[in-house]
Amino acid sequence: MSNIQSPESIVQRQDYLDQLESEAIYIMREVAGQFERPALLFSGGKDSITLVRLAQKAFAPGKIPFPLVHIDTGHNFPEATQYRDWLANEVGAKLIVRQVEDTIKAKGLKEQTGKNATRNWLQTFTLLDTIEEFEFDACIGGARRDEEKARAKERIFSFRDEFGQWDPKRQRPELWNLFNGKISKGENVRCFPISNWTELDVWSYIEREKIPLPSIYFSHQREMILRDGNLLANADFIFKDENDVIVTKTVRFRTVGDMTCTAAVESYADTIEKVVNEIKATRISERGETRIDDQQTEAAMEDRKKGGYF
């Protein structure tokens, strides 16, 4: 089957991306207008990179009026953290990085051990401490409703109580694109400008805007741990048991998270165009295929969100 698109379909796609971009820019400006101390949660992943481009467009010719905040587990992909530093400098944005390891030491938190041990669950403590430290009243995130079931329950302005907790039953209606950002002291809101986007939309937008990405999003050879059908990047801090097999594979990553729980997919897609065609052919969500922590229980993400997760 040919991948050649008709001129009409290309125009329709551009119009649709324009609509998504316009909605996201409107939400960005609403956040800046309604809150005193917003921040943009930035991981170095494609969704947060897209948010930075949207923020640039929303506030041009001025600079982005809020900091980029990264909660670093210490087990992130080096390609992503290097890109994070480069992009913050490139766009002239303030970058705030807080380490999960510092929180573990300060609070005496207990890390997981053994197979599939990850610090991903501990990010919540560091995030809530960072929100309190800087008194952020809104945090912009790159969550999309097609990622995972719990994400679909979010409003665009997702209310969190004074303990940073999310209750899906206490979310506010959002009729006619009216967003209620009124909160009391100590409460905050998570804001999701690309909530109505899909993975394909994000990639199509990146392709249109010619946005550079970390190299791990594209096909490359890497030494991997083959575990229970998943391919994990081989790193010293990842626990290995006798059933794990070390292999060299040609892979790419659909999502960028903590290395201990983010699996790769075998792929020869080494350009944005090839990645877009690959995504069009898949029927499995990126988190469903590559985030091991989300595969542990049906309600894994929802449980974390109720506790204050992104």
Secondary structure as GFF3:
##gff-version 3
##sequence-region A 1 310
A	DSSP	alpha_helix	7	34	.	.	.	ID=ss1
A	DSSP	beta_strand	38	41	.	.	.	ID=ss2
A	DSSP	alpha_helix	46	59	.	.	.	ID=ss3
A	DSSP	beta_strand	68	72	.	.	.	ID=ss4
A	DSSP	alpha_helix	78	91	.	.	.	ID=ss5
A	DSSP	beta_strand	95	99	.	.	.	ID=ss6
A	DSSP	alpha_helix	100	107	.	.	.	ID=ss7
A	DSSP	three_ten_helix	120	122	.	.	.	ID=ss8
A	DSSP	alpha_helix	123	134	.	.	.	ID=ss9
A	DSSP	beta_strand	138	140	.	.	.	ID=ss10
A	DSSP	three_ten_helix	149	153	.	.	.	ID=ss11
A	DSSP	beta_strand	157	160	.	.	.	ID=ss12
A	DSSP	three_ten_helix	168	170	.	.	.	ID=ss13
A	DSSP	three_ten_helix	175	177	.	.	.	ID=ss14
A	DSSP	beta_strand	188	191	.	.	.	ID=ss15
A	DSSP	alpha_helix	199	209	.	.	.	ID=ss16
A	DSSP	three_ten_helix	215	217	.	.	.	ID=ss17
A	DSSP	beta_strand	220	227	.	.	.	ID=ss18
A	DSSP	beta_strand	230	233	.	.	.	ID=ss19
A	DSSP	beta_strand	245	252	.	.	.	ID=ss20
A	DSSP	beta_strand	263	266	.	.	.	ID=ss21
A	DSSP	alpha_helix	272	281	.	.	.	ID=ss22
A	DSSP	alpha_helix	286	290	.	.	.	ID=ss23
A	DSSP	three_ten_helix	292	295	.	.	.	ID=ss24
A	DSSP	alpha_helix	300	306	.	.	.	ID=ss25
###
